[in-house]
């Protein structure tokens, strides 16, 4: 299905689903996990080390991302290896990070003129 064109409104259920995705990504650690998993598959221990979080915390957040269908896990011996399942979410995260990197480099006076 194509996204709505200019002047058209998206289906309310789709808007609600989109808001749910943004809500899920409202946790800093989840954005970081998606960012890291977009680069390559990783296990929970590696993700914990890279994020500075405990294994339990990372496992909790991966569980939420997995339930939402944003990441998947596969068994590799005794380890679970996680990967991003939704390339659109990767685009959202990369776009948001790029946007905020640009904002940090833009003087506040210029940001106001641009509508940021």
MDAnalysis code that builds the backbone (N, CA, C; Angstrom):
import MDAnalysis as mda
import numpy as np

u = mda.Universe.empty(348, n_residues=116, atom_resindex=np.repeat(np.arange(116), 3), trajectory=True)
u.add_TopologyAttr("name", ["N", "CA", "C"] * 116)
u.add_TopologyAttr("resid", np.arange(1, 117))
u.add_TopologyAttr("resname", ["UNK", "UNK", "UNK", "UNK", "UNK", "UNK", "UNK", "UNK", "UNK", "UNK", "UNK", "UNK", "UNK", "UNK", "UNK", "UNK", "UNK", "UNK", "UNK", "UNK", "UNK", "UNK", "UNK", "UNK", "UNK", "UNK", "UNK", "UNK", "UNK", "UNK", "UNK", "UNK", "UNK", "UNK", "UNK", "UNK", "UNK", "UNK", "UNK", "UNK", "UNK", "UNK", "UNK", "UNK", "UNK", "UNK", "UNK", "UNK", "UNK", "UNK", "UNK", "UNK", "UNK", "UNK", "UNK", "UNK", "UNK", "UNK", "UNK", "UNK", "UNK", "UNK", "UNK", "UNK", "UNK", "UNK", "UNK", "UNK", "UNK", "UNK", "UNK", "UNK", "UNK", "UNK", "UNK", "UNK", "UNK", "UNK", "UNK", "UNK", "UNK", "UNK", "UNK", "UNK", "UNK", "UNK", "UNK", "UNK", "UNK", "UNK", "UNK", "UNK", "UNK", "UNK", "UNK", "UNK", "UNK", "UNK", "UNK", "UNK", "UNK", "UNK", "UNK", "UNK", "UNK", "UNK", "UNK", "UNK", "UNK", "UNK", "UNK", "UNK", "UNK", "UNK", "UNK", "UNK"])
u.atoms.positions = np.array([
    [0.835, -1.171, 0.000],
    [0.000, 0.000, 0.000],
    [0.887, 1.245, 0.000],
    [0.570, 2.195, -0.841],
    [1.337, 3.432, -0.947],
    [0.965, 4.378, 0.193],
    [1.930, 5.175, 0.667],
    [1.596, 6.150, 1.704],
    [0.661, 7.207, 1.144],
    [-0.093, 7.878, 2.020],
    [-1.010, 8.911, 1.546],
    [-0.248, 10.035, 0.850],
    [-0.865, 10.599, -0.157],
    [-0.266, 11.711, -0.881],
    [-0.509, 13.025, -0.162],
    [0.015, 14.118, -0.719],
    [-0.199, 15.435, -0.125],
    [-1.695, 15.733, -0.003],
    [-2.089, 16.238, 1.138],
    [-3.492, 16.573, 1.357],
    [-4.345, 15.400, 1.791],
    [-3.824, 14.186, 1.720],
    [-4.568, 13.005, 2.159],
    [-4.205, 12.688, 3.606],
    [-5.141, 12.052, 4.293],
    [-4.893, 11.653, 5.676],
    [-4.655, 10.152, 5.736],
    [-3.678, 9.742, 6.542],
    [-3.459, 8.299, 6.696],
    [-4.571, 7.672, 7.525],
    [-4.725, 6.398, 7.383],
    [-5.689, 5.634, 8.167],
    [-5.372, 5.826, 9.653],
    [-6.370, 6.114, 10.492],
    [-6.124, 6.321, 11.925],
    [-5.422, 5.137, 12.600],
    [-5.705, 3.930, 12.169],
    [-5.038, 2.762, 12.757],
    [-3.544, 2.771, 12.430],
    [-3.207, 3.234, 11.234],
    [-1.801, 3.326, 10.837],
    [-1.099, 4.397, 11.669],
    [-1.774, 5.515, 11.894],
    [-1.205, 6.581, 12.723],
    [-0.964, 6.063, 14.144],
    [-1.909, 5.300, 14.658],
    [-1.759, 4.731, 16.001],
    [-0.569, 3.769, 16.052],
    [-0.418, 2.946, 15.029],
    [0.725, 2.032, 14.972],
    [2.039, 2.807, 14.912],
    [2.066, 3.878, 14.120],
    [3.274, 4.705, 14.011],
    [3.619, 5.324, 15.362],
    [2.605, 5.821, 16.063],
    [2.830, 6.399, 17.390],
    [3.380, 5.344, 18.349],
    [2.913, 4.118, 18.214],
    [3.431, 3.029, 19.042],
    [4.907, 2.781, 18.787],
    [5.309, 2.856, 17.531],
    [6.726, 2.688, 17.191],
    [7.553, 3.806, 17.805],
    [7.070, 5.050, 17.672],
    [7.798, 6.168, 18.275],
    [7.858, 6.014, 19.793],
    [6.770, 5.545, 20.397],
    [6.761, 5.319, 21.839],
    [7.786, 4.276, 22.250],
    [7.874, 3.220, 21.468],
    [8.839, 2.163, 21.746],
    [10.266, 2.691, 21.648],
    [10.495, 3.608, 20.725],
    [11.830, 4.171, 20.530],
    [12.098, 5.374, 21.432],
    [11.188, 5.660, 22.355],
    [11.373, 6.795, 23.260],
    [12.444, 6.516, 24.316],
    [12.815, 5.269, 24.493],
    [13.872, 4.914, 25.442],
    [15.225, 5.005, 24.738],
    [16.114, 5.784, 25.311],
    [17.437, 5.999, 24.718],
    [18.144, 4.685, 24.413],
    [18.091, 3.748, 25.339],
    [18.796, 2.484, 25.146],
    [18.237, 1.724, 23.944],
    [16.951, 1.829, 23.681],
    [16.375, 1.117, 22.531],
    [16.845, 1.734, 21.216],
    [16.945, 3.049, 21.175],
    [17.482, 3.704, 19.971],
    [18.915, 3.235, 19.753],
    [19.682, 3.198, 20.825],
    [21.069, 2.757, 20.719],
    [21.160, 1.294, 20.276],
    [20.282, 0.448, 20.790],
    [20.286, -0.962, 20.391],
    [19.961, -1.120, 18.910],
    [18.953, -0.402, 18.429],
    [18.618, -0.474, 16.999],
    [19.802, 0.020, 16.173],
    [20.437, 1.103, 16.614],
    [21.594, 1.655, 15.902],
    [22.696, 0.600, 15.790],
    [23.006, -0.037, 16.910],
    [24.071, -1.041, 16.919],
    [23.706, -2.268, 16.093],
    [22.462, -2.704, 16.184],
    [22.039, -3.889, 15.429],
    [21.904, -3.597, 13.942],
    [21.740, -2.333, 13.578],
    [21.704, -1.972, 12.158],
    [23.084, -2.157, 11.528],
    [24.123, -2.080, 12.351],
    [25.489, -2.252, 11.856],
    [25.831, -3.723, 11.653],
    [25.436, -4.546, 12.627],
    [25.675, -5.989, 12.524],
    [24.928, -6.728, 13.629],
    [24.721, -8.016, 13.417],
    [24.093, -8.858, 14.436],
    [25.020, -8.930, 15.646],
    [24.414, -8.988, 16.837],
    [25.226, -9.043, 18.058],
    [24.490, -9.837, 19.128],
    [25.245, -10.348, 20.096],
    [24.618, -11.034, 21.227],
    [24.383, -10.037, 22.359],
    [23.614, -10.462, 23.356],
    [23.210, -9.556, 24.429],
    [24.407, -9.078, 25.248],
    [25.391, -9.937, 25.460],
    [26.577, -9.536, 26.218],
    [27.350, -8.431, 25.526],
    [27.508, -8.560, 24.223],
    [28.203, -7.531, 23.448],
    [27.417, -6.231, 23.474],
    [26.102, -6.325, 23.317],
    [25.263, -5.123, 23.352],
    [25.336, -4.452, 24.721],
    [25.355, -5.244, 25.787],
    [25.460, -4.681, 27.135],
    [26.784, -3.935, 27.293],
    [27.850, -4.549, 26.817],
    [29.168, -3.920, 26.905],
    [29.210, -2.617, 26.104],
    [28.677, -2.634, 24.896],
    [28.717, -1.446, 24.033],
    [27.850, -0.303, 24.550],
    [26.752, -0.629, 25.222],
    [25.845, 0.411, 25.714],
    [26.142, 0.831, 27.149],
    [26.966, 0.051, 27.851],
    [27.239, 0.355, 29.250],
    [26.086, -0.005, 30.175],
    [25.173, -0.822, 29.681],
    [24.019, -1.277, 30.464],
    [24.282, -2.695, 30.961],
    [23.499, -3.125, 31.932],
    [23.613, -4.506, 32.399],
    [22.990, -5.452, 31.368],
    [23.393, -6.708, 31.426],
    [22.812, -7.718, 30.541],
    [21.306, -7.799, 30.771],
    [20.880, -7.715, 32.034],
    [19.445, -7.788, 32.345],
    [18.679, -6.628, 31.709],
    [19.239, -5.427, 31.774],
    [18.577, -4.255, 31.181],
    [18.480, -4.398, 29.673],
    [19.574, -4.793, 29.046],
    [19.575, -4.956, 27.589],
    [18.601, -6.056, 27.190],
    [18.581, -7.157, 27.920],
    [17.645, -8.248, 27.620],
    [16.202, -7.770, 27.705],
    [15.909, -6.970, 28.716],
    [14.557, -6.420, 28.886],
    [14.150, -5.587, 27.664],
    [15.027, -4.693, 27.243],
    [14.704, -3.823, 26.109],
    [14.653, -4.603, 24.794],
    [15.538, -5.569, 24.631],
    [15.486, -6.410, 23.432],
    [14.180, -7.189, 23.383],
    [13.702, -7.627, 24.533],
    [12.421, -8.335, 24.588],
    [11.284, -7.471, 24.077],
    [11.271, -6.208, 24.480],
    [10.229, -5.291, 24.006],
    [10.339, -5.066, 22.496],
    [11.559, -4.865, 22.011],
    [11.764, -4.663, 20.574],
    [11.383, -5.918, 19.791],
    [11.664, -7.058, 20.371],
    [11.339, -8.333, 19.720],
    [9.830, -8.556, 19.659],
    [9.132, -8.282, 20.760],
    [7.672, -8.420, 20.780],
    [7.011, -7.523, 19.742],
    [7.596, -6.367, 19.511],
    [7.052, -5.425, 18.529],
    [7.446, -5.798, 17.101],
    [8.290, -6.815, 16.944],
    [8.696, -7.245, 15.607],
    [9.786, -6.393, 14.991],
    [10.470, -5.596, 15.817],
    [11.523, -4.732, 15.281],
    [12.870, -5.434, 15.230],
    [13.077, -6.391, 16.126],
    [14.300, -7.190, 16.097],
    [13.936, -8.667, 16.204],
    [14.862, -9.496, 15.788],
    [14.673, -10.944, 15.901],
    [15.902, -11.537, 16.581],
    [15.767, -12.780, 17.001],
    [16.878, -13.477, 17.638],
    [16.979, -14.874, 17.055],
    [18.197, -15.333, 16.944],
    [18.432, -16.709, 16.516],
    [19.467, -17.306, 17.458],
    [19.380, -18.599, 17.637],
    [20.297, -19.286, 18.537],
    [21.583, -19.626, 17.791],
    [22.713, -19.375, 18.479],
    [24.029, -19.749, 17.968],
    [24.753, -20.431, 19.128],
    [24.611, -21.740, 19.216],
    [25.133, -22.456, 20.376],
    [24.329, -22.072, 21.600],
    [25.000, -21.527, 22.606],
    [24.311, -21.102, 23.828],
    [23.885, -19.636, 23.771],
    [24.276, -18.932, 22.742],
    [23.991, -17.494, 22.659],
    [22.792, -17.203, 21.767],
    [22.107, -16.117, 22.099],
    [21.070, -15.563, 21.226],
    [21.726, -14.427, 20.449],
    [21.587, -14.451, 19.154],
    [22.133, -13.394, 18.306],
    [20.962, -12.558, 17.812],
    [21.054, -11.258, 18.012],
    [19.962, -10.344, 17.665],
    [20.277, -9.594, 16.383],
    [19.212, -9.291, 15.638],
    [19.324, -8.538, 14.387],
    [18.091, -7.650, 14.240],
    [18.237, -6.573, 13.489],
    [17.094, -5.708, 13.190],
    [16.259, -6.384, 12.117],
    [14.952, -6.425, 12.319],
    [14.043, -7.043, 11.356],
    [13.334, -6.036, 10.465],
    [13.347, -4.770, 10.841],
    [12.551, -3.774, 10.134],
    [13.434, -2.646, 9.608],
    [13.745, -2.653, 8.307],
    [14.618, -1.612, 7.760],
    [14.023, -0.209, 7.870],
    [12.703, -0.106, 7.937],
    [12.091, 1.215, 8.091],
    [12.449, 1.827, 9.441],
    [12.515, 0.997, 10.467],
    [12.875, 1.490, 11.796],
    [14.334, 1.938, 11.807],
    [15.185, 1.223, 11.094],
    [16.581, 1.646, 10.962],
    [16.622, 3.030, 10.319],
    [15.838, 3.232, 9.270],
    [15.787, 4.546, 8.611],
    [15.315, 5.628, 9.574],
    [14.295, 5.329, 10.387],
    [13.802, 6.293, 11.378],
    [14.900, 6.673, 12.364],
    [15.578, 5.673, 12.896],
    [16.618, 5.928, 13.890],
    [17.773, 6.700, 13.265],
    [18.230, 6.270, 12.115],
    [19.333, 6.985, 11.455],
    [18.935, 8.417, 11.114],
    [17.713, 8.594, 10.632],
    [17.230, 9.934, 10.297],
    [17.138, 10.830, 11.516],
    [16.634, 10.293, 12.617],
    [16.505, 11.086, 13.846],
    [17.878, 11.467, 14.395],
    [18.807, 10.525, 14.386],
    [20.158, 10.815, 14.873],
    [20.822, 11.865, 13.982],
    [20.718, 11.706, 12.673],
    [21.305, 12.688, 11.751],
    [20.680, 14.066, 11.959],
    [19.378, 14.110, 12.148],
    [18.672, 15.374, 12.371],
    [19.217, 16.079, 13.616],
    [19.372, 15.325, 14.692],
    [19.834, 15.945, 15.937],
    [21.316, 16.277, 15.910],
    [22.105, 15.529, 15.160],
    [23.510, 15.920, 14.972],
    [23.575, 17.250, 14.231],
    [22.744, 17.404, 13.213],
    [22.703, 18.658, 12.458],
    [22.231, 19.810, 13.344],
    [21.202, 19.567, 14.158],
    [20.707, 20.619, 15.053],
    [21.786, 21.082, 16.026],
    [22.575, 20.159, 16.523],
    [23.629, 20.523, 17.473],
    [24.703, 21.387, 16.818],
    [24.842, 21.292, 15.508],
    [25.847, 22.079, 14.793],
    [25.283, 23.388, 14.257],
    [23.977, 23.574, 14.379],
    [23.329, 24.780, 13.875],
    [23.135, 25.756, 15.026],
    [23.602, 27.001, 14.882],
    [23.386, 27.980, 15.952],
    [21.895, 28.145, 16.244],
    [21.535, 28.338, 17.523],
    [20.115, 28.452, 17.903],
    [19.347, 29.500, 17.102],
    [19.955, 30.636, 16.796],
    [19.249, 31.679, 16.033],
    [18.867, 31.171, 14.647],
    [19.739, 30.416, 14.020],
    [19.432, 29.859, 12.689],
    [18.366, 28.786, 12.762],
    [18.361, 28.020, 13.858],
    [17.355, 26.967, 14.019],
    [15.957, 27.558, 14.046],
    [15.793, 28.648, 14.751],
    [14.462, 29.266, 14.849],
    [13.976, 29.740, 13.490],
    [14.858, 30.282, 12.681],
    [14.453, 30.754, 11.348],
    [14.051, 29.598, 10.451],
    [14.704, 28.451, 10.637],
    [14.405, 27.283, 9.796],
    [13.180, 26.539, 10.278],
    [12.661, 26.918, 11.430],
    [11.480, 26.231, 11.939],
    [11.797, 24.992, 12.741],
    [13.046, 24.820, 13.138],
    [13.440, 23.635, 13.914],
    [13.134, 23.815, 15.372],
])
